[in-house]
Amino acid sequence: MSECLNFPDEVRTHTALHIIKGAVVKVLGEGSLWTASTYVSGKHGRLTVTCQSKPSDDEIKRIEALANAKVEEDLTIERIVIPREEAEKTYGQIIYDLFPIPQEVRELTIVIVKDRDGSIWNINACNKEHLPSSKCVGKIALEKPRFRASKKLLELPFNIEP
Ligand SMILES: [Zn+2]
């Protein structure tokens, strides 16, 4: 971990959002494909995704375990800058979140977390700073999630350690 100390906490926590999102989609399925909001402050973060029903404790544990497994696997995180049309044609709407990118933005920064088998663990149009690979995220500890039934949203607060 010592080489990881050079990365700001916010960059590690933000990168964790991408790793956790991939795990959420794997465990909860397509109903949780869309990110409604994200929050980062130091080593604390929160991912809010669409969700049709309250996940079980077991599902939350599986999300946490899977996210930590992907951190351990040290997945490569690629960043490409391409014209918006090309990004949409190549990857589809999956690059977007529920909070829109203004139409006047014609060039997108696409962040791709590559799984070990070459498939895409997570892809997102995101212009924030990320780690080059997942290892330096550290350990992800999910806090008690909150399911907002009326909005069909799942809030997943978490902390990274150390
Ligand atoms: Zn990002």
Backbone and ligand atoms as CSV (ligand in chain L), in Angstrom:
chain,resi,resn,atom,element,x,y,z
A,1,MET,N,N,0.828,-1.219,0.000
A,1,MET,CA,C,0.000,0.000,0.000
A,1,MET,C,C,0.861,1.268,0.000
A,2,SER,N,N,2.151,1.165,0.295
A,2,SER,CA,C,2.912,2.403,0.505
A,2,SER,C,C,2.915,3.286,-0.734
A,3,GLU,N,N,2.989,2.652,-1.926
A,3,GLU,CA,C,2.997,3.460,-3.155
A,3,GLU,C,C,1.635,4.106,-3.394
A,4,CYS,N,N,0.649,3.647,-2.660
A,4,CYS,CA,C,-0.706,4.183,-2.825
A,4,CYS,C,C,-0.911,5.479,-2.056
A,5,LEU,N,N,-0.003,5.758,-1.136
A,5,LEU,CA,C,-0.179,6.932,-0.284
A,5,LEU,C,C,-0.054,8.229,-1.074
A,6,ASN,N,N,0.506,8.128,-2.285
A,6,ASN,CA,C,0.654,9.328,-3.115
A,6,ASN,C,C,-0.667,9.811,-3.706
A,7,PHE,N,N,-1.665,8.942,-3.686
A,7,PHE,CA,C,-2.944,9.331,-4.284
A,7,PHE,C,C,-3.845,9.983,-3.241
A,8,PRO,N,N,-4.455,11.111,-3.604
A,8,PRO,CA,C,-5.363,11.766,-2.659
A,8,PRO,C,C,-6.540,10.855,-2.298
A,9,ASP,N,N,-7.024,10.986,-1.074
A,9,ASP,CA,C,-8.173,10.186,-0.617
A,9,ASP,C,C,-9.354,10.300,-1.571
A,10,GLU,N,N,-9.615,11.519,-2.040
A,10,GLU,CA,C,-10.780,11.739,-2.917
A,10,GLU,C,C,-10.676,10.923,-4.207
A,11,VAL,N,N,-9.448,10.799,-4.728
A,11,VAL,CA,C,-9.256,10.036,-5.970
A,11,VAL,C,C,-9.509,8.554,-5.709
A,12,ARG,N,N,-9.047,8.066,-4.561
A,12,ARG,CA,C,-9.275,6.657,-4.201
A,12,ARG,C,C,-10.775,6.406,-3.974
A,13,THR,N,N,-11.414,7.295,-3.233
A,13,THR,CA,C,-12.844,7.115,-2.942
A,13,THR,C,C,-13.664,7.208,-4.227
A,14,HIS,N,N,-13.307,8.164,-5.083
A,14,HIS,CA,C,-14.048,8.296,-6.334
A,14,HIS,C,C,-13.879,7.045,-7.203
A,15,THR,N,N,-12.654,6.533,-7.272
A,15,THR,CA,C,-12.412,5.315,-8.055
A,15,THR,C,C,-13.222,4.146,-7.484
A,16,ALA,N,N,-13.344,4.117,-6.162
A,16,ALA,CA,C,-14.147,3.060,-5.509
A,16,ALA,C,C,-15.593,3.076,-6.010
A,17,LEU,N,N,-16.123,4.255,-6.304
A,17,LEU,CA,C,-17.493,4.352,-6.825
A,17,LEU,C,C,-17.656,3.497,-8.087
A,18,HIS,N,N,-16.666,3.577,-8.974
A,18,HIS,CA,C,-16.728,2.810,-10.230
A,18,HIS,C,C,-16.658,1.300,-9.961
A,19,ILE,N,N,-15.810,0.923,-9.014
A,19,ILE,CA,C,-15.642,-0.503,-8.684
A,19,ILE,C,C,-16.929,-1.041,-8.044
A,20,ILE,N,N,-17.475,-0.263,-7.097
A,20,ILE,CA,C,-18.698,-0.691,-6.408
A,20,ILE,C,C,-19.862,-0.773,-7.389
A,21,LYS,N,N,-19.947,0.204,-8.291
A,21,LYS,CA,C,-21.046,0.205,-9.271
A,21,LYS,C,C,-21.042,-1.086,-10.088
A,22,GLY,N,N,-19.842,-1.522,-10.510
A,22,GLY,CA,C,-19.748,-2.770,-11.261
A,22,GLY,C,C,-20.282,-3.945,-10.451
A,23,ALA,N,N,-19.962,-3.960,-9.163
A,23,ALA,CA,C,-20.417,-5.044,-8.284
A,23,ALA,C,C,-21.934,-4.988,-8.075
A,24,VAL,N,N,-22.465,-3.779,-7.968
A,24,VAL,CA,C,-23.917,-3.598,-7.781
A,24,VAL,C,C,-24.676,-4.185,-8.967
A,25,VAL,N,N,-24.206,-3.890,-10.173
A,25,VAL,CA,C,-24.891,-4.388,-11.377
A,25,VAL,C,C,-24.786,-5.913,-11.465
A,26,LYS,N,N,-23.623,-6.445,-11.098
A,26,LYS,CA,C,-23.445,-7.908,-11.123
A,26,LYS,C,C,-24.402,-8.607,-10.140
A,27,VAL,N,N,-24.549,-8.039,-8.942
A,27,VAL,CA,C,-25.358,-8.700,-7.896
A,27,VAL,C,C,-26.848,-8.385,-8.045
A,28,LEU,N,N,-27.187,-7.133,-8.310
A,28,LEU,CA,C,-28.605,-6.731,-8.336
A,28,LEU,C,C,-29.207,-6.738,-9.740
A,29,GLY,N,N,-28.348,-6.777,-10.757
A,29,GLY,CA,C,-28.848,-6.888,-12.122
A,29,GLY,C,C,-29.170,-5.560,-12.786
A,30,GLU,N,N,-29.820,-5.663,-13.936
A,30,GLU,CA,C,-30.068,-4.518,-14.824
A,30,GLU,C,C,-30.904,-3.413,-14.184
A,31,GLY,N,N,-31.706,-3.773,-13.193
A,31,GLY,CA,C,-32.543,-2.779,-12.518
A,31,GLY,C,C,-31.726,-1.729,-11.786
A,32,SER,N,N,-30.458,-2.038,-11.556
A,32,SER,CA,C,-29.580,-1.105,-10.844
A,32,SER,C,C,-28.488,-0.547,-11.749
A,33,LEU,N,N,-28.817,-0.470,-13.024
A,33,LEU,CA,C,-27.841,-0.032,-14.024
A,33,LEU,C,C,-27.551,1.462,-13.971
A,34,TRP,N,N,-28.493,2.229,-13.396
A,34,TRP,CA,C,-28.366,3.679,-13.528
A,34,TRP,C,C,-28.001,4.357,-12.216
A,35,THR,N,N,-26.985,5.220,-12.300
A,35,THR,CA,C,-26.531,5.981,-11.139
A,35,THR,C,C,-27.303,7.289,-11.050
A,36,ALA,N,N,-27.938,7.519,-9.910
A,36,ALA,CA,C,-28.723,8.735,-9.709
A,36,ALA,C,C,-27.861,9.862,-9.157
A,37,SER,N,N,-26.907,9.505,-8.279
A,37,SER,CA,C,-26.006,10.520,-7.736
A,37,SER,C,C,-24.800,9.860,-7.089
A,38,THR,N,N,-23.765,10.655,-6.911
A,38,THR,CA,C,-22.579,10.178,-6.198
A,38,THR,C,C,-22.122,11.282,-5.252
A,39,TYR,N,N,-21.402,10.856,-4.211
A,39,TYR,CA,C,-20.894,11.821,-3.234
A,39,TYR,C,C,-19.549,11.321,-2.741
A,40,VAL,N,N,-18.593,12.238,-2.645
A,40,VAL,CA,C,-17.274,11.881,-2.123
A,40,VAL,C,C,-16.797,12.960,-1.171
A,41,SER,N,N,-16.343,12.543,0.010
A,41,SER,CA,C,-15.699,13.462,0.940
A,41,SER,C,C,-14.613,12.690,1.677
A,42,GLY,N,N,-13.357,12.991,1.369
A,42,GLY,CA,C,-12.256,12.251,1.983
A,42,GLY,C,C,-12.364,10.771,1.686
A,43,LYS,N,N,-12.381,9.951,2.732
A,43,LYS,CA,C,-12.448,8.493,2.552
A,43,LYS,C,C,-13.881,7.973,2.600
A,44,HIS,N,N,-14.822,8.904,2.627
A,44,HIS,CA,C,-16.234,8.510,2.664
A,44,HIS,C,C,-16.891,8.802,1.323
A,45,GLY,N,N,-17.706,7.864,0.874
A,45,GLY,CA,C,-18.417,8.069,-0.378
A,45,GLY,C,C,-19.821,7.507,-0.305
A,46,ARG,N,N,-20.621,7.846,-1.306
A,46,ARG,CA,C,-21.977,7.300,-1.373
A,46,ARG,C,C,-22.386,7.178,-2.832
A,47,LEU,N,N,-22.861,5.994,-3.168
A,47,LEU,CA,C,-23.347,5.721,-4.518
A,47,LEU,C,C,-24.855,5.525,-4.439
A,48,THR,N,N,-25.587,6.227,-5.269
A,48,THR,CA,C,-27.047,6.060,-5.297
A,48,THR,C,C,-27.455,5.561,-6.677
A,49,VAL,N,N,-28.100,4.394,-6.687
A,49,VAL,CA,C,-28.478,3.763,-7.955
A,49,VAL,C,C,-29.975,3.441,-7.980
A,50,THR,N,N,-30.498,3.268,-9.181
A,50,THR,CA,C,-31.880,2.819,-9.311
A,50,THR,C,C,-31.982,1.401,-8.756
A,51,CYS,N,N,-33.122,1.090,-8.153
A,51,CYS,CA,C,-33.298,-0.230,-7.548
A,51,CYS,C,C,-34.792,-0.481,-7.348
A,52,GLN,N,N,-35.254,-1.624,-7.804
A,52,GLN,CA,C,-36.707,-1.879,-7.786
A,52,GLN,C,C,-37.213,-2.335,-6.420
A,53,SER,N,N,-36.389,-3.054,-5.679
A,53,SER,CA,C,-36.834,-3.526,-4.364
A,53,SER,C,C,-35.646,-3.556,-3.402
A,54,LYS,N,N,-35.957,-3.593,-2.105
A,54,LYS,CA,C,-34.913,-3.539,-1.083
A,54,LYS,C,C,-34.017,-4.780,-1.180
A,55,PRO,N,N,-32.721,-4.576,-1.336
A,55,PRO,CA,C,-31.823,-5.733,-1.410
A,55,PRO,C,C,-31.714,-6.422,-0.053
A,56,SER,N,N,-31.421,-7.720,-0.068
A,56,SER,CA,C,-31.248,-8.460,1.179
A,56,SER,C,C,-29.870,-8.153,1.769
A,57,ASP,N,N,-29.707,-8.474,3.047
A,57,ASP,CA,C,-28.396,-8.303,3.694
A,57,ASP,C,C,-27.336,-9.114,2.962
A,58,ASP,N,N,-27.741,-10.298,2.506
A,58,ASP,CA,C,-26.815,-11.168,1.786
A,58,ASP,C,C,-26.351,-10.517,0.477
A,59,GLU,N,N,-27.262,-9.877,-0.224
A,59,GLU,CA,C,-26.884,-9.199,-1.477
A,59,GLU,C,C,-25.899,-8.059,-1.208
A,60,ILE,N,N,-26.145,-7.317,-0.135
A,60,ILE,CA,C,-25.232,-6.216,0.216
A,60,ILE,C,C,-23.845,-6.772,0.551
A,61,LYS,N,N,-23.817,-7.890,1.281
A,61,LYS,CA,C,-22.535,-8.522,1.614
A,61,LYS,C,C,-21.811,-8.985,0.353
A,62,ARG,N,N,-22.575,-9.517,-0.597
A,62,ARG,CA,C,-21.973,-9.974,-1.847
A,62,ARG,C,C,-21.417,-8.809,-2.663
A,63,ILE,N,N,-22.129,-7.682,-2.652
A,63,ILE,CA,C,-21.630,-6.489,-3.359
A,63,ILE,C,C,-20.296,-6.056,-2.765
A,64,GLU,N,N,-20.240,-6.014,-1.434
A,64,GLU,CA,C,-19.007,-5.593,-0.750
A,64,GLU,C,C,-17.861,-6.564,-1.043
A,65,ALA,N,N,-18.144,-7.862,-0.969
A,65,ALA,CA,C,-17.105,-8.870,-1.195
A,65,ALA,C,C,-16.593,-8.816,-2.635
A,66,LEU,N,N,-17.518,-8.653,-3.570
A,66,LEU,CA,C,-17.142,-8.608,-4.980
A,66,LEU,C,C,-16.328,-7.352,-5.291
A,67,ALA,N,N,-16.728,-6.227,-4.743
A,67,ALA,CA,C,-15.983,-4.982,-4.948
A,67,ALA,C,C,-14.565,-5.126,-4.405
A,68,ASN,N,N,-14.438,-5.700,-3.215
A,68,ASN,CA,C,-13.101,-5.878,-2.637
A,68,ASN,C,C,-12.267,-6.879,-3.431
A,69,ALA,N,N,-12.910,-7.897,-3.981
A,69,ALA,CA,C,-12.187,-8.868,-4.812
A,69,ALA,C,C,-11.613,-8.162,-6.038
A,70,LYS,N,N,-12.377,-7.235,-6.623
A,70,LYS,CA,C,-11.917,-6.529,-7.827
A,70,LYS,C,C,-10.809,-5.528,-7.495
A,71,VAL,N,N,-10.835,-4.990,-6.286
A,71,VAL,CA,C,-9.726,-4.131,-5.848
A,71,VAL,C,C,-8.451,-4.974,-5.781
A,72,GLU,N,N,-8.569,-6.141,-5.159
A,72,GLU,CA,C,-7.428,-7.058,-5.004
A,72,GLU,C,C,-6.861,-7.479,-6.356
A,73,GLU,N,N,-7.738,-7.685,-7.320
A,73,GLU,CA,C,-7.299,-8.124,-8.651
A,73,GLU,C,C,-6.574,-7.015,-9.409
A,74,ASP,N,N,-6.575,-5.825,-8.850
A,74,ASP,CA,C,-5.871,-4.679,-9.425
A,74,ASP,C,C,-6.258,-4.436,-10.888
A,75,LEU,N,N,-7.538,-4.243,-11.118
A,75,LEU,CA,C,-8.046,-4.028,-12.475
A,75,LEU,C,C,-7.505,-2.720,-13.065
A,76,THR,N,N,-7.191,-2.766,-14.341
A,76,THR,CA,C,-6.700,-1.580,-15.045
A,76,THR,C,C,-7.851,-0.604,-15.286
A,77,ILE,N,N,-7.553,0.671,-15.112
A,77,ILE,CA,C,-8.554,1.704,-15.355
A,77,ILE,C,C,-8.087,2.571,-16.514
A,78,GLU,N,N,-8.819,2.481,-17.624
A,78,GLU,CA,C,-8.456,3.211,-18.843
A,78,GLU,C,C,-9.279,4.484,-18.951
A,79,ARG,N,N,-8.668,5.465,-19.604
A,79,ARG,CA,C,-9.352,6.738,-19.800
A,79,ARG,C,C,-9.177,7.107,-21.265
A,80,ILE,N,N,-10.269,7.274,-21.976
A,80,ILE,CA,C,-10.168,7.692,-23.372
A,80,ILE,C,C,-11.042,8.924,-23.607
A,81,VAL,N,N,-10.518,9.816,-24.438
A,81,VAL,CA,C,-11.253,11.031,-24.776
A,81,VAL,C,C,-11.661,10.917,-26.241
A,82,ILE,N,N,-12.971,10.863,-26.485
A,82,ILE,CA,C,-13.460,10.692,-27.857
A,82,ILE,C,C,-14.706,11.546,-28.103
A,83,PRO,N,N,-14.988,11.808,-29.394
A,83,PRO,CA,C,-16.201,12.582,-29.700
A,83,PRO,C,C,-17.446,11.894,-29.150
A,84,ARG,N,N,-18.395,12.681,-28.726
A,84,ARG,CA,C,-19.603,12.161,-28.088
A,84,ARG,C,C,-20.344,11.138,-28.961
A,85,GLU,N,N,-20.514,11.458,-30.260
A,85,GLU,CA,C,-21.231,10.548,-31.173
A,85,GLU,C,C,-20.546,9.189,-31.211
A,86,GLU,N,N,-19.221,9.239,-31.283
A,86,GLU,CA,C,-18.451,7.993,-31.360
A,86,GLU,C,C,-18.613,7.176,-30.069
A,87,ALA,N,N,-18.592,7.869,-28.949
A,87,ALA,CA,C,-18.752,7.180,-27.659
A,87,ALA,C,C,-20.121,6.512,-27.584
A,88,GLU,N,N,-21.163,7.231,-28.011
A,88,GLU,CA,C,-22.526,6.679,-27.962
A,88,GLU,C,C,-22.677,5.502,-28.915
A,89,LYS,N,N,-22.058,5.643,-30.116
A,89,LYS,CA,C,-22.149,4.584,-31.115
A,89,LYS,C,C,-21.405,3.328,-30.642
A,90,THR,N,N,-20.260,3.540,-30.023
A,90,THR,CA,C,-19.421,2.407,-29.604
A,90,THR,C,C,-19.973,1.716,-28.360
A,91,TYR,N,N,-20.374,2.503,-27.380
A,91,TYR,CA,C,-20.718,1.915,-26.071
A,91,TYR,C,C,-22.203,1.985,-25.712
A,92,GLY,N,N,-22.935,2.891,-26.355
A,92,GLY,CA,C,-24.364,3.015,-26.052
A,92,GLY,C,C,-24.631,3.907,-24.855
A,93,GLN,N,N,-25.875,3.889,-24.400
A,93,GLN,CA,C,-26.326,4.783,-23.332
A,93,GLN,C,C,-25.723,4.424,-21.968
A,94,ILE,N,N,-25.128,3.256,-21.887
A,94,ILE,CA,C,-24.556,2.755,-20.638
A,94,ILE,C,C,-23.486,3.688,-20.063
A,95,ILE,N,N,-22.909,4.540,-20.928
A,95,ILE,CA,C,-21.871,5.476,-20.453
A,95,ILE,C,C,-22.467,6.587,-19.588
A,96,TYR,N,N,-23.782,6.753,-19.649
A,96,TYR,CA,C,-24.396,7.890,-18.962
A,96,TYR,C,C,-24.966,7.546,-17.591
A,97,ASP,N,N,-25.146,8.607,-16.803
A,97,ASP,CA,C,-25.824,8.505,-15.522
A,97,ASP,C,C,-27.171,9.202,-15.651
A,98,LEU,N,N,-27.953,9.218,-14.574
A,98,LEU,CA,C,-29.250,9.892,-14.613
A,98,LEU,C,C,-29.096,11.411,-14.588
A,99,PHE,N,N,-27.941,11.903,-14.104
A,99,PHE,CA,C,-27.696,13.345,-14.174
A,99,PHE,C,C,-27.028,13.611,-15.526
A,100,PRO,N,N,-27.669,14.437,-16.369
A,100,PRO,CA,C,-27.229,14.541,-17.767
A,100,PRO,C,C,-25.958,15.371,-17.961
A,101,ILE,N,N,-25.231,15.023,-19.016
A,101,ILE,CA,C,-24.116,15.851,-19.479
A,101,ILE,C,C,-24.712,16.820,-20.505
A,102,PRO,N,N,-24.466,18.127,-20.343
A,102,PRO,CA,C,-25.068,19.110,-21.255
A,102,PRO,C,C,-24.796,18.777,-22.727
A,103,GLN,N,N,-25.787,19.020,-23.587
A,103,GLN,CA,C,-25.660,18.681,-25.012
A,103,GLN,C,C,-24.496,19.399,-25.684
A,104,GLU,N,N,-24.124,20.571,-25.180
A,104,GLU,CA,C,-23.024,21.302,-25.830
A,104,GLU,C,C,-21.666,20.631,-25.624
A,105,VAL,N,N,-21.592,19.701,-24.702
A,105,VAL,CA,C,-20.342,18.955,-24.511
A,105,VAL,C,C,-20.239,17.926,-25.631
A,106,ARG,N,N,-19.279,18.117,-26.521
A,106,ARG,CA,C,-19.200,17.272,-27.719
A,106,ARG,C,C,-18.107,16.213,-27.628
A,107,GLU,N,N,-17.286,16.309,-26.614
A,107,GLU,CA,C,-16.202,15.343,-26.439
A,107,GLU,C,C,-16.307,14.774,-25.030
A,108,LEU,N,N,-16.248,13.459,-24.918
A,108,LEU,CA,C,-16.420,12.838,-23.610
A,108,LEU,C,C,-15.160,12.126,-23.152
A,109,THR,N,N,-14.932,12.175,-21.852
A,109,THR,CA,C,-13.894,11.343,-21.256
A,109,THR,C,C,-14.575,10.073,-20.750
A,110,ILE,N,N,-14.181,8.951,-21.346
A,110,ILE,CA,C,-14.783,7.672,-20.981
A,110,ILE,C,C,-13.811,6.908,-20.087
A,111,VAL,N,N,-14.311,6.511,-18.933
A,111,VAL,CA,C,-13.489,5.758,-17.980
A,111,VAL,C,C,-13.953,4.302,-18.005
A,112,ILE,N,N,-12.999,3.414,-18.292
A,112,ILE,CA,C,-13.331,1.992,-18.397
A,112,ILE,C,C,-12.510,1.192,-17.385
A,113,VAL,N,N,-13.206,0.508,-16.488
A,113,VAL,CA,C,-12.541,-0.419,-15.577
A,113,VAL,C,C,-12.592,-1.787,-16.265
A,114,LYS,N,N,-11.403,-2.294,-16.602
A,114,LYS,CA,C,-11.312,-3.553,-17.329
A,114,LYS,C,C,-11.217,-4.736,-16.370
A,115,ASP,N,N,-12.120,-5.692,-16.553
A,115,ASP,CA,C,-12.058,-6.900,-15.737
A,115,ASP,C,C,-10.884,-7.759,-16.209
A,116,ARG,N,N,-10.504,-8.742,-15.398
A,116,ARG,CA,C,-9.348,-9.588,-15.714
A,116,ARG,C,C,-9.524,-10.383,-17.008
A,117,ASP,N,N,-10.781,-10.722,-17.318
A,117,ASP,CA,C,-11.045,-11.503,-18.531
A,117,ASP,C,C,-11.190,-10.622,-19.776
A,118,GLY,N,N,-10.921,-9.325,-19.627
A,118,GLY,CA,C,-10.981,-8.422,-20.764
A,118,GLY,C,C,-12.338,-7.757,-20.943
A,119,SER,N,N,-13.344,-8.230,-20.231
A,119,SER,CA,C,-14.663,-7.606,-20.331
A,119,SER,C,C,-14.663,-6.294,-19.539
A,120,ILE,N,N,-15.725,-5.534,-19.712
A,120,ILE,CA,C,-15.822,-4.241,-19.043
A,120,ILE,C,C,-16.504,-4.411,-17.688
A,121,TRP,N,N,-15.776,-4.079,-16.635
A,121,TRP,CA,C,-16.351,-4.156,-15.289
A,121,TRP,C,C,-17.281,-2.971,-15.051
A,122,ASN,N,N,-16.816,-1.798,-15.492
A,122,ASN,CA,C,-17.634,-0.588,-15.369
A,122,ASN,C,C,-17.194,0.410,-16.432
A,123,ILE,N,N,-18.167,1.091,-17.009
A,123,ILE,CA,C,-17.857,2.140,-17.990
A,123,ILE,C,C,-18.725,3.344,-17.692
A,124,ASN,N,N,-18.117,4.529,-17.801
A,124,ASN,CA,C,-18.847,5.732,-17.439
A,124,ASN,C,C,-18.178,6.957,-18.065
A,125,ALA,N,N,-19.004,7.856,-18.575
A,125,ALA,CA,C,-18.483,9.146,-19.008
A,125,ALA,C,C,-18.223,9.960,-17.745
A,126,CYS,N,N,-16.947,10.207,-17.463
A,126,CYS,CA,C,-16.588,10.815,-16.181
A,126,CYS,C,C,-15.307,11.607,-16.355
A,127,ASN,N,N,-15.354,12.884,-15.999
A,127,ASN,CA,C,-14.155,13.699,-16.215
A,127,ASN,C,C,-13.372,13.951,-14.925
A,128,LYS,N,N,-13.646,13.138,-13.902
A,128,LYS,CA,C,-12.896,13.297,-12.651
A,128,LYS,C,C,-11.570,12.521,-12.724
A,129,GLU,N,N,-10.783,12.662,-11.686
A,129,GLU,CA,C,-9.483,11.974,-11.648
A,129,GLU,C,C,-9.660,10.568,-11.056
A,130,HIS,N,N,-8.942,9.597,-11.627
A,130,HIS,CA,C,-9.043,8.204,-11.175
A,130,HIS,C,C,-7.664,7.612,-10.944
A,131,LEU,N,N,-7.633,6.521,-10.183
A,131,LEU,CA,C,-6.404,5.750,-10.033
A,131,LEU,C,C,-6.114,5.046,-11.361
A,132,PRO,N,N,-4.828,4.734,-11.642
A,132,PRO,CA,C,-4.508,3.980,-12.863
A,132,PRO,C,C,-4.979,2.530,-12.799
A,133,SER,N,N,-5.104,1.998,-11.591
A,133,SER,CA,C,-5.631,0.638,-11.409
A,133,SER,C,C,-6.287,0.574,-10.030
A,134,SER,N,N,-7.010,-0.526,-9.785
A,134,SER,CA,C,-7.914,-0.516,-8.631
A,134,SER,C,C,-7.267,-0.784,-7.269
A,135,LYS,N,N,-6.053,-1.357,-7.276
A,135,LYS,CA,C,-5.468,-1.826,-6.015
A,135,LYS,C,C,-5.396,-0.750,-4.924
A,136,CYS,N,N,-5.023,0.455,-5.337
A,136,CYS,CA,C,-4.800,1.519,-4.357
A,136,CYS,C,C,-6.092,2.090,-3.764
A,137,VAL,N,N,-7.243,1.573,-4.186
A,137,VAL,CA,C,-8.491,1.972,-3.519
A,137,VAL,C,C,-8.400,1.582,-2.049
A,138,GLY,N,N,-7.807,0.404,-1.778
A,138,GLY,CA,C,-7.758,-0.113,-0.405
A,138,GLY,C,C,-8.993,-0.929,-0.109
A,139,LYS,N,N,-9.275,-1.113,1.177
A,139,LYS,CA,C,-10.421,-1.942,1.542
A,139,LYS,C,C,-11.707,-1.106,1.549
A,140,ILE,N,N,-12.735,-1.653,0.906
A,140,ILE,CA,C,-14.034,-0.969,0.862
A,140,ILE,C,C,-14.949,-1.560,1.931
A,141,ALA,N,N,-15.454,-0.703,2.804
A,141,ALA,CA,C,-16.406,-1.157,3.832
A,141,ALA,C,C,-17.738,-0.445,3.603
A,142,LEU,N,N,-18.754,-1.210,3.210
A,142,LEU,CA,C,-20.080,-0.617,3.016
A,142,LEU,C,C,-20.712,-0.328,4.369
A,143,GLU,N,N,-21.359,0.819,4.459
A,143,GLU,CA,C,-22.150,1.117,5.646
A,143,GLU,C,C,-23.579,0.658,5.394
A,144,LYS,N,N,-24.427,0.837,6.397
A,144,LYS,CA,C,-25.820,0.395,6.255
A,144,LYS,C,C,-26.479,1.122,5.075
A,145,PRO,N,N,-26.975,0.356,4.094
A,145,PRO,CA,C,-27.604,0.995,2.933
A,145,PRO,C,C,-28.992,1.518,3.265
A,146,ARG,N,N,-29.486,2.393,2.435
A,146,ARG,CA,C,-30.831,2.924,2.625
A,146,ARG,C,C,-31.597,2.769,1.320
A,147,PHE,N,N,-32.712,2.074,1.376
A,147,PHE,CA,C,-33.556,1.911,0.200
A,147,PHE,C,C,-34.716,2.888,0.290
A,148,ARG,N,N,-34.822,3.756,-0.698
A,148,ARG,CA,C,-35.912,4.734,-0.724
A,148,ARG,C,C,-37.001,4.211,-1.647
A,149,ALA,N,N,-37.976,3.550,-1.027
A,149,ALA,CA,C,-39.007,2.831,-1.782
A,149,ALA,C,C,-39.792,3.750,-2.725
A,150,SER,N,N,-40.108,4.959,-2.265
A,150,SER,CA,C,-40.939,5.853,-3.080
A,150,SER,C,C,-40.206,6.285,-4.351
A,151,LYS,N,N,-38.889,6.447,-4.239
A,151,LYS,CA,C,-38.101,6.885,-5.398
A,151,LYS,C,C,-37.460,5.720,-6.137
A,152,LYS,N,N,-37.565,4.523,-5.558
A,152,LYS,CA,C,-36.903,3.333,-6.113
A,152,LYS,C,C,-35.407,3.585,-6.294
A,153,LEU,N,N,-34.809,4.088,-5.211
A,153,LEU,CA,C,-33.374,4.355,-5.222
A,153,LEU,C,C,-32.711,3.657,-4.039
A,154,LEU,N,N,-31.511,3.180,-4.286
A,154,LEU,CA,C,-30.710,2.554,-3.241
A,154,LEU,C,C,-29.468,3.403,-2.985
A,155,GLU,N,N,-29.319,3.829,-1.726
A,155,GLU,CA,C,-28.130,4.600,-1.346
A,155,GLU,C,C,-27.136,3.663,-0.663
A,156,LEU,N,N,-25.926,3.664,-1.178
A,156,LEU,CA,C,-24.880,2.802,-0.617
A,156,LEU,C,C,-23.727,3.662,-0.112
A,157,PRO,N,N,-23.747,3.991,1.191
A,157,PRO,CA,C,-22.611,4.722,1.754
A,157,PRO,C,C,-21.468,3.755,2.048
A,158,PHE,N,N,-20.244,4.252,1.958
A,158,PHE,CA,C,-19.090,3.382,2.205
A,158,PHE,C,C,-17.904,4.205,2.672
A,159,ASN,N,N,-16.929,3.472,3.224
A,159,ASN,CA,C,-15.657,4.088,3.596
A,159,ASN,C,C,-14.533,3.237,3.016
A,160,ILE,N,N,-13.411,3.889,2.729
A,160,ILE,CA,C,-12.244,3.131,2.309
A,160,ILE,C,C,-11.183,3.184,3.414
A,161,GLU,N,N,-10.427,2.097,3.499
A,161,GLU,CA,C,-9.370,1.983,4.511
A,161,GLU,C,C,-8.085,1.492,3.841
A,162,PRO,N,N,-6.930,1.747,4.322
A,162,PRO,CA,C,-6.648,2.654,5.434
A,162,PRO,C,C,-6.660,4.096,4.886
L,1,ZN,ZN,ZN,-15.116,8.675,-12.295
